[in-house]
Amino acid sequence: NEAVKNFTHIIGDRNATQLLTDFSMAKHNLGVALRGLGRLRKDKTLRDEALDSYDLALKVRISIDAKADAASTYMNIGNIKIEQAGEGVEGALDEAVENYQASIDNLDPKANPISYADVVEKLTDALLDNGQSNAAQAAQRALDIIEKSGLELADTSTTQRLRAEIES
């Protein structure tokens, strides 16, 4: 069939997983661009479109077990939810916490130490801002995540801030 030949010619040697990976990356990057443009134009509709793009990228990334990529998308969704929480959107802060936690759950701290530390800091900030949990419990949760990672983060500004919160 001519259509199959044309499609095969276009995709070349790439397999289905590679096509899905490329598609998810395009959708993720579209989300980044839409969020940035939305912030510049102060247009919440573009931010909503970014969320839609991230959601599709996330579904694909989960389906192909691309954990590190899924973690990046979860973190970006969490970042948008933090913006929404700042605007008073009900439940957005809880959704940010959920997305940051999902990001952590999908990251290997040894393979991605910088991304891991970044998302732990974002989760820490979200937990400390979340009025539903007390600050000491939130700080302890974040410290537990850091300690579980096995990374040498014992004396960073984030861990110092967490310990101070627990002691106060």
C-alpha positions in Angstrom: 0.0 0.0 0.0 1.3 3.4 -0.9 0.5 5.1 2.4 2.4 2.5 4.3 5.4 2.9 2.1 5.3 6.7 2.5 5.0 6.3 6.3 7.8 3.8 6.4 10.0 6.2 4.3 9.2 9.1 6.7 9.9 7.3 9.9 12.9 5.3 8.7 14.3 2.9 11.1 12.7 4.3 14.2 10.6 1.9 16.1 7.3 2.5 17.9 8.9 3.3 21.2 11.2 5.9 19.7 8.2 7.5 17.9 6.3 7.7 21.2 9.4 9.1 22.9 9.7 11.7 20.3 6.0 12.5 20.4 6.1 12.8 24.2 9.1 15.1 24.0 7.4 17.3 21.5 4.2 17.5 23.7 6.3 18.3 26.8 8.3 21.0 25.0 5.1 22.4 23.6 3.9 22.6 27.2 7.1 24.5 28.2 6.6 26.9 25.3 2.9 27.5 26.1 3.5 28.1 29.8 6.3 30.6 29.0 4.2 32.4 26.5 1.2 32.4 28.9 3.4 33.9 31.6 4.6 36.6 29.2 1.1 37.5 28.0 -0.5 36.9 31.4 -2.8 34.5 29.6 -4.2 31.7 31.7 -5.7 30.0 28.6 -2.2 29.3 27.3 -1.3 27.9 30.7 -4.3 25.6 30.5 -3.2 24.5 27.1 0.3 23.8 28.5 -1.3 21.6 31.2 -3.2 19.7 28.4 0.0 19.2 26.5 1.9 18.0 29.7 -1.0 15.6 30.4 -0.7 14.0 27.0 3.1 13.8 27.3 2.8 12.3 30.7 0.3 9.6 29.6 2.7 8.6 26.8 5.8 8.7 29.1 4.1 6.5 31.6 2.9 4.0 28.9 6.5 3.5 27.7 8.0 3.5 31.2 10.1 6.6 30.6 10.4 7.4 34.3 12.9 10.2 34.2 11.0 11.9 31.4 7.7 11.4 33.3 9.4 12.9 36.4 10.2 16.0 34.4 6.7 16.4 33.2 5.3 15.8 36.7 7.5 18.5 38.0 6.4 21.0 35.4 2.8 20.2 36.2 3.6 20.9 39.8 5.1 24.2 38.9 1.9 25.3 37.1 -0.2 24.1 40.1 2.0 26.3 42.4 1.2 29.3 40.1 -2.5 28.4 40.3 -2.3 28.1 44.1 -0.8 31.6 44.3 -3.9 32.8 42.4 -6.2 31.1 45.0 -7.2 28.1 42.8 -8.7 25.6 45.3 -6.9 22.4 45.6 -3.9 23.5 43.4 -1.4 23.4 46.2 -2.4 19.8 47.0 -2.1 18.9 43.4 1.4 20.5 43.3 2.4 18.3 46.2 1.0 15.2 44.5 2.9 16.0 41.3 6.2 16.7 43.0 5.8 13.5 45.0 5.1 11.6 41.7 8.2 13.2 40.2 10.3 12.0 43.1 8.8 8.5 42.9 9.9 8.3 39.2 13.4 9.6 39.7 16.5 7.6 40.5 18.4 9.9 42.9 21.7 8.3 42.0 21.2 8.7 38.2 19.5 12.1 38.4 20.9 13.8 41.6 20.4 17.4 40.4 16.8 16.8 39.2 16.1 14.9 42.4 17.4 17.6 44.6 15.5 20.3 42.6 12.2 18.5 42.9 12.7 17.7 46.6 13.2 21.4 47.2 10.1 22.2 45.3 8.1 19.6 47.3 9.6 21.0 50.5 8.4 24.5 49.6 4.9 23.2 48.6 4.6 21.2 51.9 5.7 24.2 54.0 3.1 26.4 52.2 0.4 23.8 52.6 -1.8 24.8 55.5 -3.1 21.2 55.9 0.0 19.9 57.5 2.1 21.4 60.2 5.5 22.8 59.2 7.5 20.4 61.4 5.7 17.3 59.8 6.2 18.7 56.3 9.9 19.4 57.0 10.4 15.9 58.4 8.7 14.3 55.4 11.1 16.2 53.1 14.1 15.2 55.2 13.0 11.6 55.1 12.9 11.7 51.3 16.4 13.2 51.1 17.8 10.6 53.5 16.1 7.8 51.6 17.8 8.9 48.4 21.2 8.1 49.9 22.6 11.3 48.3 25.1 13.5 50.1 22.7 16.3 50.9 23.3 16.4 54.6 24.4 20.0 54.9 22.7 21.9 52.1 20.7 25.1 52.6 17.5 23.1 52.1 18.3 20.5 54.8 19.5 23.2 57.2 16.1 25.0 56.6 14.2 21.8 57.2 16.1 21.0 60.4 15.5 24.5 61.7 11.8 24.1 60.9 11.6 20.8 62.9 13.4 22.3 65.9 11.2 25.4 66.1 
